[in-house]
Amino acid sequence: MEPKKKITPKKELSAAPKVNWSLMLGAAFLMATSAIGPGFLTQTTVFTQKLAASFGFVILISIILDIFAQTNVWRIIAVSGKRGQDIANMVLPGLGYVLAALIVIGGLAFNIGNIAGAGLGLNAITGISPIVGAAISAIIAVLIFVVKEAGKAMDKFTQIAGFVMIGLMIYVAFTTSPPVGEAVVKTFAPDKIDFVAIVTLVGGTVGGYITFAGGHRLLDAGVKGVDALPQVTKSSITGILITSVMRIALFLAVLGVVAKGLPIDAGNPPASVFQLAAGNIGYKIFGIVMWSAAITSVVGAAYTSVSFIRTFSQKLDKNANWIIIGFIIISTVCFVLIGKPVKVLLLVGALNGLILPIALGTLLIAAYKKSIVGDYKHPLWLTISGIFVVVVMALMGGYTLVDQIPQLFK
C-alpha cells in the first residue's frame, strides 16, 4: 500500500502542469487588473504631478510592501484551503463577518468609481455619454458571469485587457521622452517622502478586496495545499510585477509631460497626459486604457467581494454568479444616482489601506494555528515582513483616513 500512496500525488501534479500555469496567470492578472482601475490611473498621475521624479521612491516602497502582503495572504489561504473570511472566523468568531462587511462596502464603493471610469473610457473612444458608456460596460461585465465557464471567461478577459493596457501604456511612456536618469536617482534618493501617497498606492494595489482576489480565484480552481505553494508564490509576485510595470510606465509618461512644463488638466489628469503625449490618438489610447482598466476592475471587485459572503450559506454559494451580477447592477445604479467617483475613490483608497493591516494581521495569527494550517511552518522572514506591513499600514492608514475624510465634504 505504501508505494500507491506516493504515486497518487505525483500523477496529479504531473497531469496538470498546463492547467496550473493557466490558472496561475489568470489569478495574477485578476489581481493586477483589479488593482489597475480608474483610481490607479488618476492617483498615479496626480502624485507624479505633485512629487515629480521623487514619486519613483513611493512606487519602490509600495512594490516592496505589496510583495510582502500578497505573498503572506496567498500562501496562508492556499495552505489552509479556506477563504479569508472563514480563516478570520476561526481566529476570532465573528471577525470574518466584520472583514466581509468591510470588503463588500469597500468593493461596492470602488465599483462605483470603476463603472464611472468605464463610462469615461467609452466616452473618450466613441463620444457617447459617460452614463450610456457605463451602462454598456455593465452589460459586458454581466455577460462574463452569465456564461457557463464564468471563471475561465474572466481569466481570459482580464489577461487580454491586461496585455492591451500594458502595451499601450509603454508606447505612451516612450512618446513623452521622460528623464529616466533623474527618475532612477530620485527613486533611491527622493527630495520628499509622501506618506499619504504610499498608503494610497498600497491601499489601491493590495488593499481591501484586491489582497484576496487572486488567492480566492486559485482556491475556487482547486489550487491549494503545501504542494501548490511554489505556484501560489509565483502567481502572487507575477500579479504585483504586472501592476508595477503599468505603474512605472504611467509614472514615466506623466513625468515626461511634467518635465516639459506642459499644463495638465485638473478635471481629468490621465486623459490630459495622454493627449499632451500623442495628440488626438493619445486621447483615444487613453479611452482604451481607461475602459480596459475600469471594466476589469468592475469584474475583479464584484467577483472578490461576493467571494467574501458566499461561504456563509449554501444558498449564497449556489447563486454566487447571480449575486455578482446584482453587485455590478447596484454599482451602476449608484453611479448614475450619486456620482462624485473621484472623491469616493480617494476615501475608499484610504479605507482599503486600513483594511489591509486588519486582514493581514488576522492571517498571520492564523499561520500559527494548527487547527487552520495543520503542520505547515510559515517562513520567519514572511512573518517579520508581514508584521512590518501591518504596523506601517495601520499607522499610515489611520493618518491618511483622518486626512482624507474632510476632503470628501468639501
N, C-alpha and C positions, 0 to 999 in steps of 0.2 A: 504493500500500500504506500510506502514511503516515496518510491520513485514517481508514482502518479501524482502525488501532491506537489512535487517540484515541477512536473511537466506542464500541468494545467495553466499556472500563471504565465509561463514562458510562451505558451501558444497564444494566450490572449494578448500579450504585449506585442508579439511579432505579427499577429494577424491584422493589427490596426494602425500601423505607423502612419499611413497616408491620412486616415480619418483623423487621427490625433493632431497631425500637423495642420490640417484644415481647421479643426476646432480651435487650436492654439492661436492661429492667425485671426480667426473670426472673433474670439474673445478679446484679443489685443486691439483689433480695430473697433469693436464695440465700445471698449473703454476709451480709446483715443478719440473717436468721433463724438462720443458723449461729452468729452471734455472740450472739443473744438466746436463751440457754438457761437452764436452772436455775441455773447458776453466776452468770450475769449478774444474775438476779433476787436471788439471795442476797447476792452481793458488793455490789451497789448498796445494798441495804437495810442491811447490816452497816456499810458505810463511811459512809453517811448518818447512821446512829445514832451513830457514833463522831465524825465531823467536823462534823455539823450543816450549816449553810449553807456552810461552807468547802469542802464536797465539790464545790460548783459549780466551784471552781478546778481540781480534779482532772479533772472532766469536760471542761472547756475545754482543758486541756493534752492530754488523751487524744484529743480530736477532732482537734486540730492534728497530733499525731504520727500518728494513724490516716490522715488525708488524705495526708500526705507519704508514708507507707509504701505505701498502696494504689495511689496514682497511679503511683508508680515501678514497683511489681511488675506491675500490669496492663498498663502501656504496654510494658514490656520483653518480656513474654510475647506480647503481640499483634504487636509488630514482628518478633520472632524466629520466631513461628509455632510455638514449641515449649513444652512443659510445663516447670515449674520444675526437675524432676529431670534432664531432658535438657540444659537450659541449664547446670546445675551440673556435670554430667559433662563438658561442653565447656570449662568454665572450668578445672576440675581433675579429671582422670579418677578416678572412684571417689567424688567428693564427692556426686554425685547419689544414689548408693545410701545414703550416710550420711544425707543430708537426707530421703530417702524413709523410712528406718527411724525417724528422729526424728518425722516427721509421722505415720506409721502408729501408732507406740506412743502418741504424744500423743492422736491421734484416737480410738484404742480406749479409752484411759483416760477421756477426756472423754465418750465414748459410754456408758460405764457409768453416769456421773452423769446423762447425758441420759435414758437408759432409766429410771433411778430417778425422775427428775423427772416423766416421763410417767406413771409408776405413781402417784406422789403426786397429780398433777393429776386423774386419773380417780377416785382415792380421794376427793378433795375434792368432785368433781361428783356422783358416784353412791354413794359409800360402800363400794365394793368394795375388797378388799385391794390394797395397792400392788404386790404381786407379780403378781396377776391383771391389774391395770391395765397393768403393764409388758409382760406377755405379749400383751395385746390391742393395745397400741400398737406393739409389734414387728411383729405380723402386718400392721397397717395400713401401716407403713413398707415392709415387704417387698412388699406388693401394688403399690406405686408402681413398683417396679423389675421387676415381672412383666409389666406391660402393654407392648405393642409400642412405643409412643412414650413411653418412660420419661422422656426429657429434658423433653418438653412437660408431661407429667403432674407432674413435680417442680416445674417453673416455676409452674404454676397453683396447685398445693397450697401452695407457700411464699408466693405472693402473697396468696391468700385468708386464710391463717393470719396473715400479717403485718398485714394491714389490721384483722383482728379484734382482735389483741393491742393495736395502737396505739390503736384506738378505745376499747376498754375501759380501757386504762391512763390515757388522758386524762380519761375520766369519773371514775375513782377519784381522780386528782390534784385535780380540781375539788371533790370532796366533802370533802377534808381541809382546804380553805382554807389553803394554805401561805403563809408570809410571803415572798411573791415579791420584794418590795423588798430585804429582807435577803439573799436568795439572790443577787440580781443584784450587790449591793455586795460580798459575800464571794467571788463568782466572780472578781473582779478584785483584791480585797484580802483574801486569806484570813487567818484567825487562825493557821493551822497548815498546813504543806505536808507531805503524807504520801507518800514515795517508793514505799512498798510498794503503796499504793492506786493510784498512777499506773501502775506496772508491771503490776499485776493487771488493771486496766481495759484497758490497751493490749494486753496478752497475751491477754485474753479477747475482745477485739474484732477484732484483726488478727493475733494470734499464731498459730503453728502452722499447721494446715491452713486456717484461716479466711482467711489472707492470699491464698491461691491459689484459694479456692472459686469466686468469680465469674470470675476470669481464665481458669481451666481450663474453666469452663462455656461462655464465649464462644468459646474455641478449639475445643471439641467441636462447636459450632454453626457453625464456619467463619468467625467474625468475627476477622479478623487482617489484618496488613499496615499500612503507614503511613496509607493512606486511611481505615482504621477507627479511628484514634486519637481523633478527636473523640467518637465514640460510646463508646469504651472509657473515656475520661476521665470523661464524664458518668455512665456506669454506675457507676464506682468511687466517685465522690463521692456519687451518689444512695444507694448502699448505706450509706455512712458516715452520711449525714444521716438515713436511716430509723432506723438504730441509735441515733443521737443523740437523736432525738425520743422514742424509747421510754425511753432512759436518763434524760432530763430529766424526763419525765412521772413515772417511778417515783421519782426523786430528790425531786420536789416532793410527791408523795403521802406518802412516808416523812417528809419534813421537816415536813409539816403535822401528822402524828401525834406526832413528837418535840417540836415546838414546844408542843403541848398538854400535854406531860408524861405521855402515856399509856404504860403499860408494854408493851414489845414482847417477845413470847415468844422466847427464845433458841433453842428447839427447832426452830422453823420461822418465822424472821423475816418473810419475804414474806407468808405466809398470815396472820400476826398483824396486819400493816399493813392488808391488805385488809379483814379482819374488823373492826378498830377503825374503819376509814373508813366502811364501809357495812353493818355487821352481817352477818347470815347471807347476804344477797345478795352482799355483798362477798367472803365466803368462797367462794361458788360462782363468782364472777368470777375469783377467784384460781385456782381449779381450771381454768377455761377458758384463762386466760393461761398458767399453768404448763404445761398439756398442749400448747398450741399452740407455746410456746417450746421445749419439750423434743422434741416429735415432729419439728419442722422441723430442729432441731439434729441429731437422730439421722440424718435424711436427708442433711443437708449434710455431716456428719462422715464418714459411710460413703462417699458419692459422691466427695468430695475426697480422702480417704485412699487409696481404691482408684485414683483417677486418677494417683497418685504411683508406682504399681507396674505399671500396665497397659502402659506402653511398653517394659518390659524384655523382653517376649517376645510373639510373635503369639498364643500360646495364652492368656496373661493378658488381652490386649486383646480377643480374641474372646469370652471368658467373663466380661467385666468386671461385667455385671449380676448374675451368679450369685455372684461374689466379694463384691460389695456386700451381697447378701442374707446370705451367710455371715458377713460382718463384723457385721451387725446381730444375727444369731442369737448369735454369740460374745459380743457386748456384753451381751445379755440374760442369757445363762447366767452370765457373770461377775458381774452384779449380784445374781442370785439366790444365788450361792455366796459372793461376797466381801463385798458391802455396803460400808459406810463411804464413800458417794459424796461427802459434803461434804469430808472430808479429802483424798480423791483429787482433787477439783476444785481445791482450793487449791494443791496441789503441781503439778498439770498447768497451772494458770494461770500459775504462776511458770516452769515448763518452757517453755510456749509463748512467754512473754515473752523467753526466752533463744534460742529457735529463730528469732525474728524477725530479730535482727541478723545471724545466720549466713545466712539466706535472702536478706534484702535486700542485705547486703554482697556476696554472690555475684552477684546480678542486676545490681548497679551496676557490677561489674567487666565483666560480660557486655555491658552497654550500650556499652562502648568497644572491643568486639572485632568487627571486620568479618566474621569468619567466622561470627558469630552474628546480628548485626543489619544486616549489609550497609553501605549508605551512610547509614543513619539517624544523625542527630545528636541525642543526648539533651540536653534543655534544662539549662543550667548550674544554674538555680535548683532544679531537681528533684534533680540530683546532690548539691548542697550540703545540701538539706533531707534527702535520703536518708542521707547520711553522718552528719548530726546525729542522726537517729533511731537509726542503727546504734550510734554511740558512747554515746548516752544510755541506750538499752535494754540494751546489753551491760553497762554499769556497774551500772545499777539492777537489771537482771535477775539478775546474779550475786549481788548483795547479797540480793535477795529469796529466791532459791533457797536460799542458806545459812541464811536466817532461817526459811524455811518447812519445810525437811526435818525438823528436830527436832520440829515440831508434829505431824507425821504419826504419830509413835510415842508420843505422849502418851496 
